[in-house]
Amino acid sequence: MARSSSDHKAHTPFFSRPAVRRFAPFVLVTAVALIFIFENRSDVEIRLLVPIVTMPLWGALLIAWGLGVLACVFTVRRRTSRHSRRPR
């Protein structure tokens, strides 16, 4: 018995899907960054304008990584919203 077009969904390979192709580099860079962050466990002195704070290096790197991710999220969100309002 032949399948009708509504019964059969087109099978696309996992890595050829656009969302996966956009998300895979982020996952790879995040994994490498987190390994680098948690391997650095020594204490470090950081000057925050006037006070000097002593904290683990992994904590400072994790804060910097998180701020970088937030900056990327806001940049990508702003770029997509700007492109969605194109004049016709």
DSSP file with accessible surface (Angstrom, degrees, kcal/mol):
  #  RESIDUE AA STRUCTURE BP1 BP2  ACC     N-H-->O    O-->H-N    N-H-->O    O-->H-N    TCO  KAPPA ALPHA  PHI   PSI    X-CA   Y-CA   Z-CA
    1    1 A M              0   0  240      0, 0.0     2,-0.2     0, 0.0     0, 0.0   0.000 360.0 360.0 360.0 132.3    0.0    0.0    0.0
    2    2 A A        -     0   0   96      1,-0.1     2,-0.3     0, 0.0     0, 0.0  -0.510 360.0-121.3 -81.3 143.6    1.4    3.4   -1.0
    3    3 A R        -     0   0  186     -2,-0.2     2,-0.1     1,-0.1    -1,-0.1  -0.621  22.4-129.6 -83.0 142.3    1.8    6.1    1.6
    4    4 A S    >>  -     0   0   55     -2,-0.3     4,-1.3     1,-0.1     3,-0.8  -0.447  26.9-106.9 -83.7 165.9    0.0    9.4    1.1
    5    5 A S  T 34 S+     0   0  118      1,-0.2    -1,-0.1     2,-0.2    -2,-0.0   0.791 118.4  56.6 -66.4 -25.9    1.9   12.7    1.4
    6    6 A S  T 34 S+     0   0   99      1,-0.2    -1,-0.2     3,-0.1    -3,-0.0   0.781 106.8  49.2 -77.6 -24.8    0.2   13.5    4.7
    7    7 A D  T <4 S+     0   0  118     -3,-0.8     2,-0.6     1,-0.1    -2,-0.2   0.796 103.2  66.8 -81.2 -29.1    1.4   10.2    6.3
    8    8 A H     <  -     0   0  105     -4,-1.3     2,-0.4     3,-0.0    -1,-0.1  -0.830  66.2-162.2-103.7 120.2    5.0   10.5    5.3
    9    9 A K        -     0   0  182     -2,-0.6     2,-0.2     1,-0.0    -3,-0.1  -0.797  31.0-107.6 -96.6 141.7    7.2   13.3    6.8
   10   10 A A        -     0   0   88     -2,-0.4     2,-0.6     1,-0.1    -1,-0.0  -0.479  31.6-135.3 -68.5 130.4   10.4   14.2    5.0
   11   11 A H        -     0   0  159     -2,-0.2    -1,-0.1     0, 0.0    -3,-0.0  -0.793  22.5-172.9 -92.0 118.5   13.4   13.0    7.0
   12   12 A T        -     0   0   65     -2,-0.6     5,-0.1     2,-0.0    -2,-0.0  -0.930  31.8-106.1-108.6 137.8   16.2   15.5    7.3
   13   13 A P    >   -     0   0   79      0, 0.0     3,-1.0     0, 0.0     4,-0.4  -0.257  30.1-117.2 -59.2 150.1   19.5   14.6    8.9
   14   14 A F  G >  S+     0   0  117      1,-0.3     3,-1.1     2,-0.2     6,-0.2   0.902 110.5  46.5 -59.0 -47.0   20.0   16.0   12.4
   15   15 A F  G 3  S+     0   0  147      1,-0.2    -1,-0.3     5,-0.1     9,-0.1   0.567 104.0  63.0 -79.7  -4.5   23.1   18.1   11.6
   16   16 A S  G <  S+     0   0   56     -3,-1.0    -1,-0.2     4,-0.1    -2,-0.2   0.502  76.7 106.8 -95.4  -2.1   21.5   19.6    8.4
   17   17 A R  S <> S-     0   0  104     -3,-1.1     4,-2.3    -4,-0.4     5,-0.2  -0.550  74.9-130.5 -73.8 138.9   18.7   21.3   10.3
   18   18 A P  H  > S+     0   0   85      0, 0.0     4,-1.7     0, 0.0     5,-0.2   0.884 104.4  51.7 -61.0 -39.6   19.2   25.1   10.5
   19   19 A A  H  > S+     0   0   65      1,-0.2     4,-1.8     2,-0.2     5,-0.2   0.903 111.7  46.8 -65.8 -38.7   18.6   25.3   14.3
   20   20 A V  H  > S+     0   0   26     -6,-0.2     4,-2.5     2,-0.2    -1,-0.2   0.910 109.8  53.5 -69.4 -39.6   21.2   22.6   15.0
   21   21 A R  H  < S+     0   0  169     -4,-2.3    -1,-0.2     1,-0.2    -2,-0.2   0.838 113.5  43.6 -66.2 -30.3   23.7   24.2   12.7
   22   22 A R  H  X S+     0   0  188     -4,-1.7     4,-0.5    -5,-0.2    -1,-0.2   0.828 118.1  44.0 -79.5 -32.9   23.4   27.5   14.5
   23   23 A F  H  X S+     0   0  126     -4,-1.8     4,-2.0    -5,-0.2    -2,-0.2   0.774  97.4  72.3 -86.6 -27.2   23.4   26.0   18.0
   24   24 A A  H  X S+     0   0   42     -4,-2.5     4,-2.4     1,-0.2     5,-0.2   0.905  96.0  49.4 -61.7 -45.2   26.3   23.4   17.6
   25   25 A P  H  > S+     0   0   71      0, 0.0     4,-2.8     0, 0.0     5,-0.3   0.907 110.0  53.0 -62.5 -36.5   29.1   26.0   17.6
   26   26 A F  H  X S+     0   0   96     -4,-0.5     4,-2.4     2,-0.2    -2,-0.2   0.926 109.8  47.8 -61.9 -43.5   27.7   27.6   20.7
   27   27 A V  H  X S+     0   0   73     -4,-2.0     4,-2.3     2,-0.2    -1,-0.2   0.924 113.2  48.5 -64.0 -41.9   27.7   24.3   22.5
   28   28 A L  H  X S+     0   0  118     -4,-2.4     4,-2.2     2,-0.2     5,-0.2   0.947 114.0  44.3 -65.2 -47.7   31.2   23.5   21.4
   29   29 A V  H  X S+     0   0   96     -4,-2.8     4,-2.7     1,-0.2    -1,-0.2   0.902 113.2  52.5 -64.9 -39.0   32.6   26.9   22.5
   30   30 A T  H  X S+     0   0   21     -4,-2.4     4,-2.7    -5,-0.3     5,-0.2   0.923 108.5  50.2 -63.8 -41.8   30.7   26.8   25.7
   31   31 A A  H  X S+     0   0   48     -4,-2.3     4,-2.1     2,-0.2    -2,-0.2   0.941 113.4  45.0 -63.2 -45.3   32.1   23.3   26.6
   32   32 A V  H  X S+     0   0   92     -4,-2.2     4,-2.4     1,-0.2    -2,-0.2   0.920 114.0  50.0 -65.1 -41.7   35.7   24.4   25.9
   33   33 A A  H  X S+     0   0   24     -4,-2.7     4,-2.7     1,-0.2    -2,-0.2   0.919 110.7  48.8 -64.2 -42.9   35.2   27.7   27.9
   34   34 A L  H  X S+     0   0   51     -4,-2.7     4,-2.5     2,-0.2    -1,-0.2   0.887 110.3  51.1 -67.4 -36.1   33.7   25.9   30.9
   35   35 A I  H  X S+     0   0  112     -4,-2.1     4,-1.2    -5,-0.2    -1,-0.2   0.943 112.8  46.5 -63.0 -45.8   36.5   23.4   31.0
   36   36 A F  H  X S+     0   0  120     -4,-2.4     4,-0.8     1,-0.2     3,-0.3   0.920 113.1  50.2 -61.0 -42.7   39.1   26.2   30.8
   37   37 A I  H >< S+     0   0    5     -4,-2.7     3,-0.9     1,-0.2    -2,-0.2   0.948 112.6  43.6 -63.5 -49.4   37.2   28.1   33.6
   38   38 A F  H 3< S+     0   0   93     -4,-2.5    -1,-0.2     1,-0.2    -2,-0.2   0.634 105.6  62.5 -79.6  -9.9   36.9   25.3   36.0
   39   39 A E  H 3< S+     0   0  124     -4,-1.2     2,-1.0    -3,-0.3    -1,-0.2   0.704  89.8  75.5 -80.7 -20.1   40.5   24.1   35.5
   40   40 A N    <<  +     0   0   49     -3,-0.9    18,-0.7    -4,-0.8    21,-0.1  -0.777  54.1 153.3 -94.7  99.0   41.8   27.5   36.9
   41   41 A R        +     0   0  172     -2,-1.0    -1,-0.2    16,-0.2    -3,-0.0   0.398  27.9 114.2-110.5   1.3   41.3   27.2   40.6
   42   42 A S        -     0   0   76     14,-0.1    15,-3.2     1,-0.1    16,-0.3  -0.286  70.0-105.0 -73.6 160.6   43.9   29.6   42.1
   43   43 A D  E     -A   56   0A 116     13,-0.3     2,-0.3    14,-0.1    -1,-0.1  -0.590  38.3-171.5 -83.3 148.8   43.0   32.7   44.0
   44   44 A V  E     -A   55   0A  47     11,-2.7    11,-2.4    -2,-0.2     2,-0.5  -0.981  22.3-126.5-141.1 147.2   43.4   36.1   42.3
   45   45 A E  E     -A   54   0A 138     -2,-0.3     2,-0.4     9,-0.2     9,-0.2  -0.868  27.8-171.5 -96.6 128.6   43.2   39.7   43.3
   46   46 A I  E     -A   53   0A  48      7,-3.3     7,-3.5    -2,-0.5     2,-0.6  -0.977  17.4-139.4-123.2 130.6   40.9   41.9   41.2
   47   47 A R  E     -A   52   0A 164     -2,-0.4     2,-0.8     5,-0.2     5,-0.2  -0.799  12.3-167.7 -90.3 120.6   40.6   45.6   41.5
   48   48 A L        -     0   0   98      3,-2.8     2,-1.8    -2,-0.6    -2,-0.0  -0.837  65.1 -69.3-107.8  88.8   37.0   46.8   41.3
   49   49 A L  S    S-     0   0  168     -2,-0.8    -2,-0.0     1,-0.3     3,-0.0  -0.409 122.8  -5.4  58.4 -80.4   37.4   50.6   40.8
   50   50 A V  S    S+     0   0  118     -2,-1.8    -1,-0.3    -3,-0.0     2,-0.0   0.841 121.2  67.9-107.4 -52.6   38.7   51.2   44.3
   51   51 A P  S    S-     0   0   77      0, 0.0    -3,-2.8     0, 0.0     2,-0.5  -0.351  70.3-135.5 -74.7 153.8   38.5   48.0   46.4
   52   52 A I  E     -A   47   0A  88     -5,-0.2     2,-0.4    -7,-0.0    -5,-0.2  -0.941  21.5-162.1-105.9 125.2   40.7   45.0   45.8
   53   53 A V  E     -A   46   0A  52     -7,-3.5    -7,-3.3    -2,-0.5     2,-0.6  -0.898   8.4-150.8-110.9 132.9   38.7   41.7   45.9
   54   54 A T  E     +A   45   0A  85     -2,-0.4    -9,-0.2    -9,-0.2   -11,-0.0  -0.921  35.5 145.1-102.1 124.5   40.4   38.3   46.4
   55   55 A M  E     -A   44   0A  48    -11,-2.4   -11,-2.7    -2,-0.6     2,-0.1  -0.961  54.3 -77.9-150.8 162.5   38.4   35.5   44.7
   56   56 A P  E  >  -A   43   0A  43      0, 0.0     4,-1.6     0, 0.0     3,-0.5  -0.397  37.9-128.1 -64.1 143.8   38.9   32.2   42.9
   57   57 A L  H  > S+     0   0   45    -15,-3.2     4,-2.7     1,-0.2     5,-0.2   0.870 108.1  60.2 -62.0 -35.4   40.0   32.7   39.3
   58   58 A W  H  > S+     0   0   98    -18,-0.7     4,-2.3   -16,-0.3    -1,-0.2   0.876 103.4  52.1 -62.7 -33.7   37.2   30.4   38.1
   59   59 A G  H  > S+     0   0   10     -3,-0.5     4,-2.2     2,-0.2    -1,-0.2   0.927 110.6  46.2 -67.4 -42.8   34.6   32.7   39.6
   60   60 A A  H  X S+     0   0   22     -4,-1.6     4,-2.3     1,-0.2    -2,-0.2   0.915 114.7  47.5 -66.2 -41.9   36.0   35.7   37.9
   61   61 A L  H  X S+     0   0   47     -4,-2.7     4,-2.7     2,-0.2    -1,-0.2   0.884 110.6  52.4 -66.4 -37.2   36.2   33.9   34.5
   62   62 A L  H  X S+     0   0   54     -4,-2.3     4,-2.6    -5,-0.2    -2,-0.2   0.909 109.5  49.0 -66.1 -39.1   32.7   32.5   35.0
   63   63 A I  H  X S+     0   0  101     -4,-2.2     4,-2.3     2,-0.2    -2,-0.2   0.937 112.8  47.4 -64.2 -44.7   31.3   36.1   35.6
   64   64 A A  H  X S+     0   0   62     -4,-2.3     4,-2.1     1,-0.2    -2,-0.2   0.910 112.4  49.9 -63.8 -40.5   33.1   37.4   32.5
   65   65 A W  H  X S+     0   0   78     -4,-2.7     4,-2.4     2,-0.2    -2,-0.2   0.926 110.4  50.1 -63.5 -44.0   31.8   34.4   30.4
   66   66 A G  H  X S+     0   0   26     -4,-2.6     4,-2.4     1,-0.2    -2,-0.2   0.905 110.0  49.8 -62.3 -41.1   28.3   35.0   31.6
   67   67 A L  H  X S+     0   0  111     -4,-2.3     4,-2.2     1,-0.2    -1,-0.2   0.891 110.4  51.5 -65.6 -36.0   28.5   38.7   30.8
   68   68 A G  H  X S+     0   0   36     -4,-2.1     4,-2.2     2,-0.2    -2,-0.2   0.902 109.2  49.6 -65.7 -40.8   29.8   37.8   27.3
   69   69 A V  H  X S+     0   0   37     -4,-2.4     4,-2.6     2,-0.2    -2,-0.2   0.924 110.7  50.3 -64.7 -41.8   26.9   35.4   26.7
   70   70 A L  H  X S+     0   0   92     -4,-2.4     4,-2.5     1,-0.2     5,-0.2   0.911 109.4  51.1 -62.4 -41.8   24.4   38.1   27.8
   71   71 A A  H  X S+     0   0   54     -4,-2.2     4,-2.1     1,-0.2    -1,-0.2   0.913 111.3  48.1 -61.8 -40.8   26.0   40.6   25.4
   72   72 A C  H  X S+     0   0   81     -4,-2.2     4,-2.8     2,-0.2     5,-0.3   0.909 110.3  51.6 -65.8 -41.5   25.7   38.1   22.6
   73   73 A V  H  X S+     0   0   63     -4,-2.6     4,-2.6     1,-0.2     5,-0.2   0.939 112.1  45.7 -62.9 -44.2   22.1   37.3   23.4
   74   74 A F  H  X S+     0   0  128     -4,-2.5     4,-2.3     1,-0.2    -1,-0.2   0.891 113.6  50.0 -67.3 -36.2   21.1   40.9   23.3
   75   75 A T  H  X S+     0   0   72     -4,-2.1     4,-2.4    -5,-0.2    -2,-0.2   0.939 113.6  44.3 -66.5 -46.5   23.0   41.6   20.1
   76   76 A V  H  X S+     0   0   81     -4,-2.8     4,-2.5     2,-0.2     5,-0.2   0.921 114.2  49.8 -66.2 -41.1   21.4   38.6   18.3
   77   77 A R  H  X S+     0   0  163     -4,-2.6     4,-2.0    -5,-0.3    -1,-0.2   0.919 112.6  47.3 -64.4 -40.6   18.0   39.5   19.6
   78   78 A R  H  X S+     0   0  169     -4,-2.3     4,-1.9    -5,-0.2    -1,-0.2   0.909 111.6  50.9 -67.3 -40.0   18.4   43.1   18.5
   79   79 A R  H  X S+     0   0  125     -4,-2.4     4,-1.7     1,-0.2    -2,-0.2   0.917 111.5  46.8 -65.7 -41.0   19.7   42.1   15.1
   80   80 A T  H  X S+     0   0   84     -4,-2.5     4,-1.3     1,-0.2    -1,-0.2   0.884 112.2  49.9 -71.0 -35.9   16.7   39.7   14.4
   81   81 A S  H  X S+     0   0   46     -4,-2.0     4,-0.6    -5,-0.2    -1,-0.2   0.860 109.4  52.5 -71.1 -30.3   14.1   42.2   15.5
   82   82 A R  H >< S+     0   0  137     -4,-1.9     3,-0.6     1,-0.2    -2,-0.2   0.901 110.3  47.6 -69.9 -36.8   15.7   44.9   13.3
   83   83 A H  H >< S+     0   0   96     -4,-1.7     3,-0.7     1,-0.2    -1,-0.2   0.755 103.7  61.8 -75.5 -23.6   15.5   42.5   10.3
   84   84 A S  H 3< S+     0   0   92     -4,-1.3    -1,-0.2     1,-0.2    -2,-0.2   0.691  96.1  61.4 -77.2 -16.0   11.9   41.6   10.9
   85   85 A R  T << S+     0   0  185     -4,-0.6    -1,-0.2    -3,-0.6    -2,-0.1  -0.113  72.0 149.1-101.5  38.6   10.7   45.2   10.5
   86   86 A R    <   -     0   0  174     -3,-0.7     2,-0.1     1,-0.1    -3,-0.1  -0.470  49.9-115.9 -71.1 139.7   11.8   45.6    6.9
   87   87 A P              0   0  128      0, 0.0    -1,-0.1     0, 0.0    -2,-0.0  -0.461 360.0 360.0 -72.4 148.6    9.7   47.9    4.8
   88   88 A R              0   0  292     -2,-0.1     0, 0.0     0, 0.0     0, 0.0  -0.325 360.0 360.0 -93.7 360.0    7.8   46.3    1.9
